[in-house]
Amino acid sequence: MSQSSSGKADMKLFWACFIALVATSFVFGVRANTIGMLQDSFNLSESQKGAINGAGMWPFALSIIFFSFIIDRIGYKTVALFAIICHIVSLVLTLRASGFQDFYWSTLLVAVANGTVESFINPVVATIFSKNKSKWLNILHAGWPAGLALGALFCALLPDTKLFFHAVWQFRFALCFIPVVLYALLILPRTFPVNERVAAGVSYRDMLKEVGAVGFFIIGSLVYFAVMQMVGHEASMRDSLIVGSVIGLAAGAYTHSFGNWLFIVVLITIGPLATTELGTDGWMPELLKLSGPDFPNFATWIFVYVSVIMTVLRFYAGPIIHKFSPIGLLVISAAIAITGLILLSNATGWAILAAASVYALGKTFLWSTTLGLTSEQFPKGGALTLNGVSAVGVLFLGVLGSPYIGYKQDLDMDQRLSAATHSALYAQVKGESKPGIFGSAPTLDQEKIKALPAPQHQELETVQAASKRSVFITIAILPSFMLACYLLMFVWFKTKGGYKPVDVAAPH
């Protein structure tokens, strides 16, 4: 199915997909701006906060991978209905949560719903606009920052509201029903197209060949980590590599392919990309809340500001992509993102606004343009390659990226407070070490912090502010790696006469 001459029917379906994505990120935005409140209410450590943020990511990947294998057989409408049901059930469970484990599992189900949404909206839009994929996938993914901004905006405008509920956090998560019900009403009447890979007669095995042995090794290793976390077991790197190797060898034997090498490069970069964008999004309100000026909910407003910039720019991605090409835009964006993260690590007060502007400009096009490049360069991979990229990115973030950000904060705070100048303070607030994927992490006891006299509390916040800002430097390493990979791809395309989309219907 291609875009109709009037564009009317296609655009109705496009906007239904757009609002579905808004609903997924609205929940993300509310959680990112409420996680500190949950920490205070339920005495969560930084690592436990990281685990909750991680649970909001890696189940997304499991659901998107699962449905990518079967979505062409069961149909997009069936998958969309499953997403709606998961969203509603997960929000009900969230409202009934009473501690870390409850939030962990309800967040996990939210992520399953989010991944299910992503599994159908990307291939649908790529099929509708098969001749202009990068532009329209960028516009589609303007829905992500739009939802983030709306979710954060509600938190900022209604900071203490708890209508009909016992706690503010319950009211905030109840608001998430609004976009979920809206996208359900928009999706239900729609008729969905046949994927362009299926329409072009590309076989199921040829679709798998694009991913190949190496691609399935990467996916299999990360999936093993995620499943082990889900069942409550620690996964060793050795076991992960063994499982990934078995899956990769089986895929290689069936497809007789190592995978498209360019697709493998994209897979290698998407994990760092996801942590650069989504990982920073999830932590930003917490990382900035002690460094900003004396302005109510400053960190939340920065979160909204960054999200609005991304929303607006993605709507105007078409001319920018035309000027620089998708790979050129990725090179430029990675360089700007590095600069923005370094600036954020040193910014305090209103200077954070300028640093956040640079960071927003850098990260705006990374995810959506990567999806556009994947759809244009590997159309034979259909929903699998397009959704597989998103899955690997979120798996990496959920299993390793987000928990590591929390773990680094716990370690950094321990090192700073262990210094002689703060040792007396540390003795007053030190909590019990708590286990995590990277090992036992030192913690601070939130109840003890609440009991601190004003001078000690101010001393602690000063140390915490510096510690949280330092995390941005750690994150900046990731887009530096991405930049090197993008430059390699840029040079390769130059040797081939420049960037050109691949036509799946063309003879090979």
Number of C-alpha atoms within 10 A of each C-alpha: 15 16 16 12 8 8 11 11 13 23 15 15 21 22 17 22 26 23 23 30 26 27 31 25 24 31 30 28 31 25 25 23 29 22 21 18 15 19 17 15 15 14 17 22 25 24 28 22 24 27 25 25 28 30 30 30 33 32 30 28 33 25 21 31 26 17 23 24 18 14 21 18 9 11 16 23 18 11 18 23 15 14 26 22 13 17 26 17 14 20 23 14 17 21 19 12 16 13 14 18 12 15 20 21 19 24 26 23 23 28 31 27 28 29 29 29 27 28 31 26 25 23 30 24 26 27 25 25 20 22 15 16 25 28 24 25 28 27 22 24 26 28 27 25 28 26 29 30 29 21 27 31 21 18 26 18 11 13 15 13 15 15 12 10 13 9 15 20 24 20 19 27 20 19 17 22 17 11 20 24 15 14 21 19 13 16 22 13 11 15 12 16 19 17 23 23 23 15 13 15 11 17 13 16 14 17 22 25 22 25 30 28 28 24 31 25 26 21 26 22 23 28 25 21 26 27 17 15 17 16 8 9 12 16 15 12 13 10 13 19 18 15 19 24 19 16 21 24 19 16 24 22 13 14 20 16 18 21 20 17 14 14 21 19 16 21 25 19 22 25 24 25 25 29 25 27 21 22 25 20 22 25 22 20 25 21 24 24 20 21 24 20 15 10 10 11 17 22 25 25 20 22 26 25 20 24 25 20 18 25 24 15 18 25 17 14 22 18 10 16 19 12 10 14 19 26 23 17 22 26 23 17 22 29 17 18 27 24 18 23 29 21 21 25 23 16 19 19 14 14 15 22 20 14 20 21 17 20 25 25 19 26 26 27 26 26 22 25 26 26 28 23 25 26 27 23 19 23 29 27 27 29 31 28 27 25 29 28 28 27 34 30 29 33 29 27 31 32 25 22 27 29 26 21 23 25 27 20 25 22 16 20 22 18 12 17 20 15 11 10 10 15 12 13 18 20 12 15 19 17 16 12 15 14 12 17 19 13 11 15 21 22 23 22 16 18 14 12 17 12 12 15 9 10 8 17 14 12 12 19 14 13 16 21 19 20 22 25 26 20 22 23 16 14 23 21 15 20 29 17 15 23 20 15 16 22 16 13 19 20 12 14 14 10 10 9 8 12 19 13 17 14 16 21 14 7 5 5
